[in-house]
Amino acid sequence: MIRRALLIALTACLIGGPVLAQTRSVAVTFDDLPYQATGPELCDPEAALLLTRDFVDMLGPLDTHATGFVNEGQVCDANRADLLPTLLTVWLDAGLDLGNHSFSHPSLHGTTAEAWLADVDRGAEITRPLLEARGMSLRWFRHPFLNAGETPEKKATADAGLAQRGYVIAPVTLNNDDWMFAALYRRAERDGDTVAMQRVGEAYVAYMATALDHWEPYSAGLAGGREPAQVLLLHASTLNRDWYPAIHALFLARGYRFVSLETALADPIYALPDTYSRPNGVSWLHRWTASSGGRIQWEPEPPQWIRDAYAGLN
């Protein structure tokens, strides 16, 4: 594993200058718990537990107040009943909150609202009792692919179904393509290619800085000139296991303090109407802009070489 102290030093070189006063705020969220993996890791209890502990141990000293969103179907059927509670308990023991990200990560745009809500229900079977045993509740929901309905009718049905189940939708303002970098990083890690891992990680941090250059003024334009509390979407991956500390340092250097999801959603911007119903998943900044009749300002894409390399994986 790449040394995290070196990553933080790298970030300082990338962004330059002193750390700003903490006048901005961000809630950090990680999707696809217990882990974003495509191999046998989540069928092997020992490997899955090691991945989870390493990730949560990385977060511990950073005081992120993070929320993790669970896909219960990530864990193999044969091990799920025993292994998933063990993995999620690692998160809960670290003081981190959990939300529902569905069972099998289906796109709402590829199925009926009723079938999609049934998958949402299945995604709570293990997570909800774990939270309730600690006096907590399963209240947060994150849409897979950020797809919230491609027609007004489907969106209304899904929104009503989530509300009836007591869920609060967890919007995303700071959307990004960390998953693309993560897939390349995972391949390099499996190949033992530390040079490629370093290159992808450095590109990821630089890309996130470019993305923030876009999102910060864009969000201020929707919030009357002030920057609202942001919600950052990342994924529980080996990329972020090794490089999230550098992302964290980047946010600190830009004047952010880290808050809970509940604190961030108390910002008035999250009460803006969302009538966006198109066949893609986007930041809520785009949803609110379109809902008010404004012109969407699309965020920057990853570097071309990252996009080309990712396309080559398929």
TASULSUL-V41800 format. One line per field, one symbol per residue. phi: phi as a letter, one per 20 degrees, with the letter a starting at -180 (. if undefined). burial: I if it has 24 or more other ideal C-beta (glycine too) atoms within 12 Angstrom, else O. Layout:
phi = ???
burial = ???
This chain:
phi = .ffffffffgfgffemmffegeddcbdeccemffaebdeegeddgfffffgffffffffgfelelfdddedfffeggfdgfeffgffffgfffeneeccecnedlefgfdbefffffffgfffdfdfffffffdmdcedeccfgmledpecgffffffgfffffenedfefcdefadgffffffffffffemefffgfffffffffffffffgefffffffedmneeffdcedccfcfgfgedggffgfffgfenedecffgfffffgffeffcdfbcebdcgffffffffeneefdfffefggfffffffffe
burial = OIOIOOIIOIIOOIIOOOOOOOOIIIIIIIIIIIIIIOOOIIOOIOIIIIIIIIIIOIIOOIOIIIIIIIIIIIIOOOIIOOIIIIIIIIIIOIOIIIIIIIIIIIIIIOIOIOOIIOIIIIIIIIIIOIIOOOOOOIIIIIIIIIIIIIOOOIIOIIIOIIOOIOIIIIIIIIIIIIIIIIIIIIIIIOOOOOOIIIOIIIIIIIIIIOIIOIIIOIIOOIIOOOIIIIIIIIIIIIIIIIIIIIIIIIIIIIOIIIIIIOOIIOIOIIOIOIOIIOOOIIIIIIIIIIOOOOOIOOIOOIOOOIOOOIOOOO
